[in-house]
Amino acid sequence: MTRVCAVPGCGAVLYVRNTSGVCRSHSHADGWCQCFDCTGVVPKPPVSAGATVKTVEVPYPTSNSGVALRAKVTLPKEPWT
């Protein structure tokens, strides 16, 4: 099923991993955008039917003070095929 922008009259097709519910032209539109910055709610990662996933914290280098040195990454569990 193809998803389209939530703004009435827009009809722009959304990318399959779009979490905001709106196209780039309406990003952060008041009352329509559902992104983390607009709602404060972290979206859940998509899970395909029957797949089991594992979330791990991965370290990454940074030179920015105050920024976490670990990021959460969600991947399918083993075995990888």
The first five atom37 places (N, CA, C, CB, O) and aatype in JSON, in Angstrom:
{
  "aatype": [12, 16, 1, 19, 4, 0, 19, 14, 7, 4, 7, 0, 19, 10, 18, 19, 1, 2, 16, 15, 7, 19, 4, 1, 15, 8, 15, 8, 0, 3, 7, 17, 4, 5, 4, 13, 3, 4, 16, 7, 19, 19, 14, 11, 14, 14, 19, 15, 0, 7, 0, 16, 19, 11, 16, 19, 6, 19, 14, 18, 14, 16, 15, 2, 15, 7, 19, 0, 10, 1, 0, 11, 19, 16, 10, 14, 11, 6, 14, 17, 16],
  "atom_mask": [
    [1, 1, 1, 1, 1],
    [1, 1, 1, 1, 1],
    [1, 1, 1, 1, 1],
    [1, 1, 1, 1, 1],
    [1, 1, 1, 1, 1],
    [1, 1, 1, 1, 1],
    [1, 1, 1, 1, 1],
    [1, 1, 1, 1, 1],
    [1, 1, 1, 0, 1],
    [1, 1, 1, 1, 1],
    [1, 1, 1, 0, 1],
    [1, 1, 1, 1, 1],
    [1, 1, 1, 1, 1],
    [1, 1, 1, 1, 1],
    [1, 1, 1, 1, 1],
    [1, 1, 1, 1, 1],
    [1, 1, 1, 1, 1],
    [1, 1, 1, 1, 1],
    [1, 1, 1, 1, 1],
    [1, 1, 1, 1, 1],
    [1, 1, 1, 0, 1],
    [1, 1, 1, 1, 1],
    [1, 1, 1, 1, 1],
    [1, 1, 1, 1, 1],
    [1, 1, 1, 1, 1],
    [1, 1, 1, 1, 1],
    [1, 1, 1, 1, 1],
    [1, 1, 1, 1, 1],
    [1, 1, 1, 1, 1],
    [1, 1, 1, 1, 1],
    [1, 1, 1, 0, 1],
    [1, 1, 1, 1, 1],
    [1, 1, 1, 1, 1],
    [1, 1, 1, 1, 1],
    [1, 1, 1, 1, 1],
    [1, 1, 1, 1, 1],
    [1, 1, 1, 1, 1],
    [1, 1, 1, 1, 1],
    [1, 1, 1, 1, 1],
    [1, 1, 1, 0, 1],
    [1, 1, 1, 1, 1],
    [1, 1, 1, 1, 1],
    [1, 1, 1, 1, 1],
    [1, 1, 1, 1, 1],
    [1, 1, 1, 1, 1],
    [1, 1, 1, 1, 1],
    [1, 1, 1, 1, 1],
    [1, 1, 1, 1, 1],
    [1, 1, 1, 1, 1],
    [1, 1, 1, 0, 1],
    [1, 1, 1, 1, 1],
    [1, 1, 1, 1, 1],
    [1, 1, 1, 1, 1],
    [1, 1, 1, 1, 1],
    [1, 1, 1, 1, 1],
    [1, 1, 1, 1, 1],
    [1, 1, 1, 1, 1],
    [1, 1, 1, 1, 1],
    [1, 1, 1, 1, 1],
    [1, 1, 1, 1, 1],
    [1, 1, 1, 1, 1],
    [1, 1, 1, 1, 1],
    [1, 1, 1, 1, 1],
    [1, 1, 1, 1, 1],
    [1, 1, 1, 1, 1],
    [1, 1, 1, 0, 1],
    [1, 1, 1, 1, 1],
    [1, 1, 1, 1, 1],
    [1, 1, 1, 1, 1],
    [1, 1, 1, 1, 1],
    [1, 1, 1, 1, 1],
    [1, 1, 1, 1, 1],
    [1, 1, 1, 1, 1],
    [1, 1, 1, 1, 1],
    [1, 1, 1, 1, 1],
    [1, 1, 1, 1, 1],
    [1, 1, 1, 1, 1],
    [1, 1, 1, 1, 1],
    [1, 1, 1, 1, 1],
    [1, 1, 1, 1, 1],
    [1, 1, 1, 1, 1]
  ],
  "atom_positions": [
    [[0.84, -1.18, 0.0], [0.0, 0.0, 0.0], [0.89, 1.24, 0.0], [-0.96, 0.0, 1.22], [1.79, 1.37, 0.83]],
    [[0.65, 2.13, -0.9], [1.42, 3.36, -1.02], [0.88, 4.41, -0.05], [1.39, 3.9, -2.46], [-0.32, 4.68, 0.0]],
    [[1.8, 4.99, 0.72], [1.4, 6.05, 1.65], [1.66, 7.4, 0.99], [2.17, 5.93, 3.0], [2.61, 7.56, 0.23]],
    [[0.8, 8.36, 1.3], [0.95, 9.71, 0.76], [1.0, 10.71, 1.91], [-0.2, 10.05, -0.22], [0.63, 10.4, 3.04]],
    [[1.45, 11.91, 1.6], [1.57, 12.98, 2.58], [0.22, 13.23, 3.27], [2.07, 14.28, 1.9], [-0.83, 13.21, 2.63]],
    [[0.27, 13.46, 4.59], [-0.95, 13.65, 5.38], [-1.61, 15.01, 5.18], [-0.64, 13.46, 6.84], [-2.76, 15.19, 5.57]],
    [[-0.9, 15.95, 4.59], [-1.47, 17.28, 4.38], [-2.53, 17.21, 3.28], [-0.36, 18.32, 4.02], [-2.22, 16.75, 2.18]],
    [[-3.75, 17.64, 3.54], [-4.82, 17.56, 2.55], [-4.45, 18.24, 1.23], [-6.1, 18.18, 3.1], [-3.94, 19.36, 1.21]],
    [[-4.71, 17.53, 0.13], [-4.45, 18.07, -1.19], [-3.04, 17.88, -1.7], [0.0, 0.0, 0.0], [-2.77, 18.19, -2.86]],
    [[-2.11, 17.38, -0.87], [-0.72, 17.23, -1.3], [-0.56, 16.0, -2.19], [0.21, 17.14, -0.07], [-0.24, 16.13, -3.37]],
    [[-0.79, 14.81, -1.64], [-0.72, 13.58, -2.41], [0.66, 13.1, -2.79], [0.0, 0.0, 0.0], [0.79, 12.15, -3.56]],
    [[1.72, 13.72, -2.25], [3.08, 13.27, -2.55], [3.3, 11.88, -1.95], [4.13, 14.29, -2.0], [2.93, 11.64, -0.8]],
    [[3.9, 10.98, -2.72], [4.17, 9.62, -2.25], [5.32, 9.66, -1.25], [4.49, 8.67, -3.44], [6.35, 10.3, -1.49]],
    [[5.14, 8.96, -0.13], [6.16, 8.93, 0.92], [7.09, 7.74, 0.76], [5.51, 8.9, 2.3], [6.67, 6.67, 0.31]],
    [[8.33, 7.93, 1.11], [9.33, 6.87, 1.14], [8.9, 5.83, 2.16], [10.75, 7.43, 1.48], [8.27, 6.17, 3.17]],
    [[9.22, 4.57, 1.92], [8.74, 3.48, 2.77], [9.16, 3.64, 4.24], [9.27, 2.16, 2.24], [8.43, 3.2, 5.12]],
    [[10.3, 4.24, 4.51], [10.77, 4.41, 5.9], [10.44, 5.77, 6.49], [12.27, 4.19, 5.96], [10.96, 6.12, 7.55]],
    [[9.61, 6.54, 5.84], [9.21, 7.85, 6.33], [8.46, 7.68, 7.65], [8.34, 8.59, 5.3], [7.5, 6.92, 7.72]],
    [[8.89, 8.4, 8.69], [8.24, 8.3, 10.0], [7.45, 9.55, 10.35], [9.27, 8.03, 11.08], [6.71, 9.56, 11.34]],
    [[7.6, 10.61, 9.56], [6.92, 11.87, 9.89], [5.48, 11.91, 9.37], [7.69, 13.03, 9.32], [4.66, 12.65, 9.91]],
    [[5.17, 11.13, 8.33], [3.83, 11.13, 7.77], [3.57, 12.23, 6.76], [0.0, 0.0, 0.0], [2.48, 12.33, 6.2]],
    [[4.59, 13.08, 6.53], [4.46, 14.17, 5.56], [5.67, 14.17, 4.62], [4.33, 15.52, 6.27], [6.72, 13.62, 4.94]],
    [[5.49, 14.81, 3.45], [6.58, 14.9, 2.47], [7.59, 15.97, 2.91], [6.02, 15.23, 1.05], [7.38, 16.66, 3.91]],
    [[8.66, 16.09, 2.16], [9.71, 17.05, 2.5], [9.2, 18.49, 2.45], [10.9, 16.9, 1.56], [9.66, 19.34, 3.22]],
    [[8.26, 18.77, 1.57], [7.72, 20.13, 1.47], [6.94, 20.52, 2.72], [6.81, 20.25, 0.24], [6.85, 21.71, 3.05]],
    [[6.38, 19.54, 3.43], [5.58, 19.82, 4.61], [6.26, 19.37, 5.91], [4.23, 19.14, 4.48], [5.62, 19.27, 6.96]],
    [[7.55, 19.1, 5.82], [8.3, 18.7, 7.02], [8.17, 19.78, 8.09], [9.79, 18.43, 6.67], [8.4, 20.96, 7.81]],
    [[7.82, 19.38, 9.29], [7.64, 20.25, 10.46], [6.43, 21.18, 10.33], [8.88, 21.08, 10.68], [6.35, 22.2, 11.02]],
    [[5.48, 20.81, 9.46], [4.26, 21.6, 9.33], [3.45, 21.47, 10.61], [3.42, 21.15, 8.09], [3.18, 20.36, 11.08]],
    [[3.06, 22.58, 11.17], [2.33, 22.59, 12.43], [1.03, 21.79, 12.32], [2.04, 24.03, 12.87], [0.19, 22.07, 11.46]],
    [[0.89, 20.81, 13.21], [-0.33, 20.0, 13.25], [-0.32, 18.78, 12.35], [0.0, 0.0, 0.0], [-1.22, 17.95, 12.45]],
    [[0.67, 18.65, 11.47], [0.69, 17.52, 10.55], [1.91, 16.63, 10.74], [0.65, 18.02, 9.13], [1.8, 15.41, 10.7]],
    [[3.07, 17.23, 10.95], [4.31, 16.46, 11.03], [4.34, 15.62, 12.31], [5.54, 17.4, 10.98], [4.01, 16.11, 13.39]],
    [[4.73, 14.35, 12.18], [4.78, 13.44, 13.32], [6.22, 13.03, 13.66], [3.94, 12.2, 13.03], [6.44, 11.99, 14.29]],
    [[7.22, 13.84, 13.25], [8.62, 13.5, 13.53], [8.94, 13.7, 15.01], [9.57, 14.36, 12.65], [8.14, 14.29, 15.75]],
    [[10.09, 13.23, 15.44], [10.51, 13.33, 16.83], [10.58, 14.78, 17.29], [11.85, 12.65, 17.03], [10.14, 15.11, 18.39]],
    [[11.14, 15.66, 16.45], [11.28, 17.06, 16.85], [9.94, 17.73, 17.08], [12.06, 17.82, 15.79], [9.81, 18.58, 17.96]],
    [[8.94, 17.35, 16.3], [7.61, 17.98, 16.42], [6.76, 17.36, 17.53], [6.87, 17.87, 15.11], [5.98, 18.06, 18.17]],
    [[6.91, 16.06, 17.75], [6.05, 15.38, 18.73], [6.75, 15.03, 20.03], [5.49, 14.13, 18.13], [6.11, 14.9, 21.07]],
    [[8.07, 14.89, 19.98], [8.82, 14.47, 21.16], [8.72, 12.98, 21.42], [0.0, 0.0, 0.0], [9.2, 12.49, 22.44]],
    [[8.1, 12.25, 20.49], [7.93, 10.81, 20.62], [8.91, 10.1, 19.68], [6.46, 10.39, 20.32], [8.92, 10.36, 18.48]],
    [[9.72, 9.21, 20.24], [10.67, 8.46, 19.43], [9.92, 7.37, 18.67], [11.8, 7.85, 20.31], [9.24, 6.56, 19.29]],
    [[10.03, 7.34, 17.32], [9.33, 6.3, 16.56], [9.92, 4.93, 16.8], [9.36, 6.62, 15.08], [11.13, 4.79, 16.99]],
    [[9.08, 3.92, 16.8], [9.56, 2.55, 16.95], [10.1, 2.08, 15.61], [8.43, 1.6, 17.46], [9.54, 2.4, 14.56]],
    [[11.21, 1.3, 15.63], [11.74, 0.82, 14.36], [10.77, -0.14, 13.69], [13.09, 0.13, 14.57], [10.1, -0.91, 14.38]],
    [[10.68, -0.11, 12.36], [9.78, -1.03, 11.67], [10.27, -2.47, 11.83], [9.67, -0.67, 10.18], [11.47, -2.74, 11.77]],
    [[9.33, -3.37, 12.03], [9.66, -4.79, 12.17], [8.85, -5.55, 11.12], [9.36, -5.31, 13.62], [7.63, -5.47, 11.09]],
    [[9.55, -6.29, 10.27], [8.84, -7.06, 9.25], [8.14, -8.25, 9.91], [9.8, -7.54, 8.14], [8.56, -8.71, 10.97]],
    [[7.08, -8.72, 9.28], [6.27, -9.8, 9.84], [7.11, -11.03, 10.13], [5.13, -10.16, 8.89], [7.81, -11.53, 9.24]],
    [[7.05, -11.52, 11.33], [7.74, -12.74, 11.72], [9.21, -12.56, 12.03], [0.0, 0.0, 0.0], [9.85, -13.5, 12.5]],
    [[9.77, -11.4, 11.8], [11.19, -11.18, 12.06], [11.41, -10.88, 13.54], [11.75, -10.02, 11.18], [10.59, -10.23, 14.18]],
    [[12.51, -11.37, 14.06], [12.89, -11.01, 15.41], [14.06, -10.07, 15.32], [13.23, -12.27, 16.28], [14.93, -10.22, 14.46]],
    [[14.09, -9.11, 16.18], [15.13, -8.09, 16.12], [15.88, -8.03, 17.44], [14.53, -6.73, 15.79], [15.43, -8.53, 18.47]],
    [[17.04, -7.4, 17.37], [17.86, -7.19, 18.55], [18.35, -5.75, 18.53], [19.06, -8.2, 18.61], [18.82, -5.27, 17.5]],
    [[18.23, -5.07, 19.65], [18.72, -3.7, 19.75], [19.98, -3.72, 20.61], [17.63, -2.75, 20.37], [20.0, -4.25, 21.71]],
    [[21.03, -3.12, 20.06], [22.31, -3.04, 20.77], [22.79, -1.6, 20.77], [23.37, -3.97, 20.11], [22.36, -0.79, 19.94]],
    [[23.68, -1.28, 21.71], [24.3, 0.03, 21.73], [25.67, -0.07, 21.1], [24.39, 0.59, 23.18], [26.47, -0.92, 21.48]],
    [[25.93, 0.8, 20.14], [27.17, 0.77, 19.4], [27.96, 2.04, 19.71], [26.92, 0.62, 17.87], [27.41, 3.14, 19.59]],
    [[29.23, 1.91, 20.1], [30.03, 3.11, 20.36], [30.4, 3.8, 19.04], [31.3, 2.76, 21.16], [30.58, 3.15, 18.01]],
    [[30.52, 5.11, 19.1], [30.98, 5.84, 17.92], [31.82, 7.03, 18.38], [29.78, 6.32, 17.05], [31.57, 7.6, 19.44]],
    [[32.81, 7.39, 17.57], [33.68, 8.51, 17.96], [32.99, 9.85, 17.75], [35.0, 8.46, 17.16], [32.23, 10.02, 16.79]],
    [[33.23, 10.78, 18.63], [32.67, 12.12, 18.49], [33.6, 13.12, 19.15], [31.25, 12.2, 19.1], [34.32, 12.79, 20.1]],
    [[33.57, 14.33, 18.66], [34.36, 15.4, 19.28], [33.45, 16.44, 19.92], [35.29, 16.05, 18.25], [33.92, 17.47, 20.4]],
    [[32.15, 16.17, 19.91], [31.18, 17.11, 20.48], [30.96, 16.81, 21.95], [29.86, 17.05, 19.72], [30.56, 15.71, 22.31]],
    [[31.21, 17.78, 22.79], [30.96, 17.56, 24.21], [29.47, 17.53, 24.46], [31.64, 18.64, 25.07], [28.72, 18.28, 23.82]],
    [[29.03, 16.69, 25.36], [27.63, 16.59, 25.69], [26.85, 15.64, 24.81], [0.0, 0.0, 0.0], [25.65, 15.45, 25.02]],
    [[27.5, 15.05, 23.82], [26.83, 14.12, 22.92], [27.15, 12.7, 23.37], [27.26, 14.34, 21.45], [28.31, 12.38, 23.66]],
    [[26.14, 11.85, 23.41], [26.34, 10.46, 23.82], [27.35, 9.78, 22.91], [25.0, 9.7, 23.82], [27.37, 10.02, 21.7]],
    [[28.18, 8.94, 23.47], [29.18, 8.23, 22.69], [28.68, 6.86, 22.25], [30.46, 8.08, 23.49], [29.45, 6.06, 21.72]],
    [[27.41, 6.59, 22.46], [26.83, 5.32, 22.06], [25.5, 5.6, 21.36], [26.63, 4.38, 23.29], [24.77, 6.52, 21.72]],
    [[25.2, 4.78, 20.36], [23.94, 4.92, 19.62], [23.22, 3.58, 19.63], [24.19, 5.41, 18.17], [23.85, 2.53, 19.49]],
    [[21.9, 3.6, 19.78], [21.12, 2.37, 19.72], [20.87, 2.0, 18.27], [19.78, 2.52, 20.49], [20.46, 2.83, 17.46]],
    [[21.12, 0.73, 17.94], [20.94, 0.22, 16.59], [20.08, -1.03, 16.67], [22.31, -0.08, 15.89], [20.35, -1.91, 17.49]],
    [[19.04, -1.12, 15.83], [18.17, -2.29, 15.81], [18.41, -3.05, 14.52], [16.68, -1.87, 15.94], [18.31, -2.5, 13.42]],
    [[18.72, -4.34, 14.67], [19.02, -5.2, 13.53], [18.27, -6.52, 13.69], [20.53, -5.45, 13.41], [17.89, -6.89, 14.8]],
    [[18.05, -7.24, 12.56], [17.49, -8.59, 12.69], [18.45, -9.48, 13.46], [17.21, -9.2, 11.29], [19.67, -9.34, 13.35]],
    [[17.9, -10.39, 14.26], [18.75, -11.33, 15.0], [19.4, -12.33, 14.06], [17.94, -12.07, 16.08], [18.96, -12.5, 12.92]],
    [[20.43, -12.99, 14.53], [21.1, -14.03, 13.75], [20.11, -15.14, 13.4], [22.31, -14.62, 14.53], [19.1, -15.24, 14.1]],
    [[20.31, -15.95, 12.41], [21.45, -15.93, 11.5], [21.21, -14.95, 10.36], [21.73, -17.33, 10.94], [20.09, -14.78, 9.9]],
    [[22.28, -14.32, 9.92], [22.18, -13.38, 8.8], [22.3, -14.15, 7.51], [23.28, -12.28, 8.89], [23.19, -14.99, 7.34]],
    [[21.39, -13.87, 6.61], [21.42, -14.56, 5.3], [21.38, -13.55, 4.19], [20.25, -15.55, 5.17], [21.4, -13.92, 3.01]]
  ]
}
